[in-house]
Amino acid sequence: MIKLINKKMRYISSLCLLVCCIWLSGCQADENLRSANETGLLITLADESDHAYARTIPSALEKPVADMFHLRVAYSGTDNVAYDDKCTESILLKEGTYDLTATYGENPVIALDAPYYIGKLESQEVVTGQMTSANISCTVGNALLSVIYNESALKKVYDTYFVTVSVGQESVNLDATSGKSAYFQAGSSVSLVFHGQLAGTGQEVSYDIPAQEKFANIPARTHVKVTLGVDESSVSSGVGISVEKLETETVSVVETLPSEFMPKPKLEAEGFVNNELSFAETEKKTAVIRLKLASPLQDLKLKFHSTDEKFAGLEAEKEYVLSNAEDKAAIETALGIVLPDIGTTEGSLDFTSLIPQLMTDNGNTVSSTIEVDVEANNRWASEDETVNRVYTLKCNKPEFSISVDEKNCWSREFTIDEVSVMSGDIETIKNNLVYQYRDGTEWKNCMTREFVAGRTQQFSQTAEEISEKSYKVRALYRGAIASNEAEITLEMPEQLPNSGMDEWNVETYIKEGGWFSRDETYYSFNPWKNDEDHFWDTCNDFTTRHRNNSNVNIYNYNGFHAVSYVTGRSGLAAELRSTANGRGNMVATFYDFNKVAGELFTGTAKVTMGTSGLFGDADGSKDIYEREKDASFYNRPTALKFWYKYVPYNSDTWKVHVELLDENRNVIIQNDYTSSEIKNDWTETTLPLNYVEGVSYAKCKYIYVIFSSTVNSGSNMPYREITQTFYVNGETKTFSPAYVGSVLTIDDISLIYDK
């Protein structure tokens, strides 16, 4: 007995285990269906996609509309139902092919505002492990009729009125105030009866509106609109009703949805990030808040708050209402925008033109806030408290910078490069910008010379009065917002050393037993020259190069210094003589290359004697005379001024040449002046350096100025043999004979700084 009981218990246990396994297997299968690789459909309901009339919301039907639909899913080609319930965003199904039907409403014979919608999608395939998208296109499944009353005409005859619309034995009444429509099954025919109460008498009358072709067999999606008025010719009969207009149109799901089921209006921003638009003052950016409406706009509320003084006329906490004409005008005037009209189905608040007008508080960020609420289909956007309806316009300091090219820093002026704008509108900033320099503790505006390229300061002092050479400069926008500060250094106007020609170094050489066994004395004159430093040099080392050569005993008496000093305007002056005692100190009639100009120049004379020729090194044909342009000078004058006298021989011509050179000895600017006029009295002359406005000139490293007693060296140079008198350390000296041509005397050299 006990064994039998144990046997039965083992059987029951096995059965329970089997049931549990089956149940667990089912649970596992269901769990697998809902795993990461779910199988089923993602449902989207959409207004029909192929109709040509306008829609006011996207074709996809959003909540709560989609939630109102019923969804039936059956295996394709059968009545075997897999799902029959409320439409949801997704349903889980087994792999297979299905027919889907989405419906809304009961499709009554006739009723007030009772639309019926239907959408079908056949042969939709479902694949294991996939959630397949299924888009069901929905249309209006029944028809509707509306009555429009010409109230201005009807009120003259009737106190009250309505129309009865009938389909078979069922009917509904359409009055003038409800705004409702009669909905009925597609393919139905309707009849209309007008009922009214005569004005003044209260008499009840009715009138069968004549049957129309458009009242019969009305198809789905068709909206019949009947406009009733008064036929004055038949008013005496007690009715006088006429059909003023009869029209039909095709309608969509969206257009026929009851307003309470329409989605609430939404706000969609363009240009904003998380409801904030950050920009630089003067910058142009798009800022639009679009009204997403499913039905005509009913009203709009707007608050605008800003610390910008230009909006002081708007009350910060006031809620301006679109339906209030004064409020609407106040917003449009203050913000310079156009608000949408009530009744529009599409609208936006475009603040794009406002953005460039917003300003910072002298560079400090200013935030302006816009709070918007919109009403459509009797619903306000604010019903959804989770939605942020406050938009912020954050106006930041514009970023711009300036720099100064050192090439544009002169002795009396500097030019600031055109402003570089990193953020903000460049033209707006440039048009309200001044350039400034700091003079001690005060910022001063630069005077404008060229608007496009920048601003240039022309200092009022003379060049000699400028003591301050370093400045800070900046650009200032609308008198409040400054750029970076750059430092500039002006060139310090300086004069050439020994420009008065008052300092001279004289070297004396005595050659014993010279030509005809006589002792000979030679002199070398150099303005402001010693063994360590010099600025000016002459061609004297070329014209007297044998003065200290004991091996030469031929024609040395012809060696003669081309440059020496004489009494000047106030002190000494430099005297330059054309001479026939050039190379080799040979007799002038023998060699044309002996004929050279007297030259006074900045830099260094470098003379190299030759070693060949008829008379050895005395020939001079291999002599080399070079002028090295190595006089350092770091300023760029605008002109060279000097005083001179000139005694030409046989209509000779003298010349002055000026060059400014950069660190690579490239010429920055140069000019020449020549003249053949006799000038026995001191004459002042200015040689300009003609800088071209707008051209960039390199900084100066060297200056080269050369005065020449003649431009006709060589065979063209006129000369004569004379006894020359000159002064050495206050004593009168005579050198005879000497071959000398034109004589140029130079004194009081000065540089002019006008730039």
Secondary structure, 3 states (H helix, E strand, C coil): CHHHHHHHHHHHHHHHHHHHHHHHHHHHHHHHHCCCCCCEEEEEEEECCCCCCCCCCCCECCCCCHHHCEEEEEECCCCCEEEEEECCCEEECCCEEEEEEEEECCCCCEEECCCCEEEEEEEEEECCCCEEEEEEEEEECEEEEEEEECHHHHCCCEEEEEEEEEECCEEEEEECCCCCCEEEECCECCEEEEEEEECCCCCEEEEEECCCHHHCCECCCEEEEEEEEECHHHHHHCCCEEEEEEEEEECCHHHHCCHHHCCCCEEEEECCECCEEEEECCCCCCCEEEEECCCCEEEEEEEEECCCHHHCCCCCCCCEECCCHHHHHHHHHHHCCCCCCCCCCCEEEECCCCHHHCCCECCECEEEEEEEEEEECCEEHHHCCCCCCEEEEEEECCEEECCCCHHHECCCEEECCCCEEEECCHHHHHCCEEEEEEECCEEEECCCCECCCECEEECCCCHHHCCCCEEEEEEEECCCEECCCEEEECCCCCCCCCCCCCCEEEEEEEECCCHHHCCEEEEEEEECECCCCECEEECHHHHCCCCCCCCCCCCHHHCCCCEEEEECCCCEEEEEEEECCCHHHCCCCCCHHHCECCEEEECEEEEECCCCCCCHHHCCCCCEEEEECCCECCCCCCEEEEEEEEECCCCCCEEEEEEEECCCCCEEEEEEEEECCCEEEEEEEEEECCCCCCCCCCCCCEEEEEEECCCCCHHHCCCEEEEEEEEECCEEEEEEEEEEEEEEEEEEEEEECCC
